[in-house]
């Protein structure tokens, strides 16, 4: 909205300027020139309005552009050069028209005269605005009064040209003119923007300012006299001719002062450039601290800026790697040179307190002749993160110039900022890695959730309860149920070693293996042997799977179970806890006959109210504040005390006690609990019978 308003305003100012210029054009072309006061007043008013409207339009136009003082000075020089050539060659080009039409100026002459003067008028307006911009540039105080006062006397001095025909009142013209010159001299010394230029720009400005000052003087001389240029300008508007002279004087004085001011600033230009470089570098690093940057890119930026700030020849970073210090981010130095110098530097600084920048001479470096460049001294600044030394910023110089106090202070400050930026980059990398791991864990949790049974089978006479509580970091817990036949129920519980998405994918494969084998093999031991052979293609040496596979035969009322390195199965009977520990090593630990021979198979007869409990070590290894395990004894105690309850109530009781026990310690492993409760009905004749032996298998929502 602001941009639209500004464009409309700018457009209106341009239209106003063009409207007044068109009126002035028709006035000068079609109204005969005369010496009457009325003609002169209208003429000067129109010229003044044209100049003012043009200046107002240019002020608005220049306000949208970034001010570059060197560019503006160059533009003034170019316009002065154009005015110089116009004045120099206007006589030869326009003399024919002037000689032939001097007594009777015709339409062609008036048109040529108008556009010639109008071009000069446009140049003067731009030059005046340039002086205005340069006057206020980089000023800390409000100097509007000084400049506006000078402008007022410019106008009065220009308009006072009307007193040229009145010798008795010439003192008024001279008074305004002298005051204008005094104000020009006073305002010309108010030059603040030079201090903000670099040394190269100041040297260029010295040459440019003297050339432009000479051009202003030459144009001032050529604009006074009887040449064609002056006659055309004076006949068009005496006030404009006087304004041209005043502006040429302003330019000559201003650029003369600019030359000497720049000359006086030159000795301190290098020091200013250095400080400006330091400030801009620190500002840049302050920005980098809040940005996401690759560590290597950041290190390259550190050495690049360090080289420029210290006016050095090379720089690099000696960074602490996993095992030793390595050189990185080489700036203007080869890897071999940096490595040789780093070895020498590290020997000299490793046993010293790293409190600040230290300057080392390379005269005693025995391998200096082997270097590709003749480095004579280095400045070494430690890079510390949380008081831990992470490396060194090294800056090297070839020539005989030494690192002075300003260099050392700059490196100290710079290395502090660099350390913060590097630390921030490391934190960003850690954050990105953490986010990546979180996404990986989300995938693993989803995999784990989908492969665990959402329903468990329901037999009349057999109650089942299962609980799974995932840890924050995904493990590999797995359990499942398999309908082998109407009278047999297979089940498995397993725990994949490791955590994260790899464990989740192994667990998914284990699920497929057991689902397939349970349909073709009837003995738990044989199922585990076959599963181990299949996993040989999947598991590496660092992975294994602990598992327990069992079958409940409801007709024979037996439990057959085999265990491959998993937690023992707990049997609660008549208020006593018994652990079933058939021997066996984990799946994937061995793929020879040793695995087959290590496995054993246990078979027991089931009694009424028997509890069969399968679990993973997330229960028994849950820890409290003192890092004590919940333990198997506590677990069995809870099972015995609540043996008469339903499996769901027992499971809830176990989970509640484990949670209370480990409430001050985070859960680091999955908790998996599967409970079977066996119930058999005894007839009066002493024969046992299933309550629903003829009923098919049903599936119940968990």
Secondary structure by P-SEA (a helix, b strand, c coil): caaaaaaaaaaaaaaaaaaaaaaaaaaaccccccccaaaaaaaaaaaaaaaaaaaaaaaaaaccccccaaaaaaaaaaaaaaaaaaaacccccaaaaaaaccccccaaaaaaaaaaaaaaaaaaaaaaaaaaaaaaccccccaaaaaaaaaaaaaaaaaccccccccccaaaaaaaaaaaaaaaaaaaacccccccccaaaaaaaaaaaaaaaaaaaaaaaaaccccaaaaaaaaacaaaaaaaaaaaaaaaaaaaaaaaaaaaaccaaaaaaaaaaaaaaaaaaaaaaabbbbaaaaaaaaaaaaaaaacccccccccccccbbbbcccccccaaaaaaaaaaaaaaccccccccbbbbbcccccccccccccccbbbbbbbbccccccbbbbbbbcccccccaaaaaaaaaaaaaaaaaaaaaaaaaaaaaaaaaaaaaaaaaaaaaaacccbbbbcccbbbbbbbbbcccccccccccccccccbbbbbbbccccccaaaaaaaaaaaaaaaaaaaccccaaaaaaaaaaaacccccccbbbbbbbbbbbccccccccccccccbbbbbcccbbbbbbcbbbcccccccccccccbbbbbbbbccbbbbbbbccccccccccccccccaaaaaaaaaaaccccaaaaaaaaaaaaaaaaccccccbbbbbbbbbbbbbbccccbbbbcccccccccccc
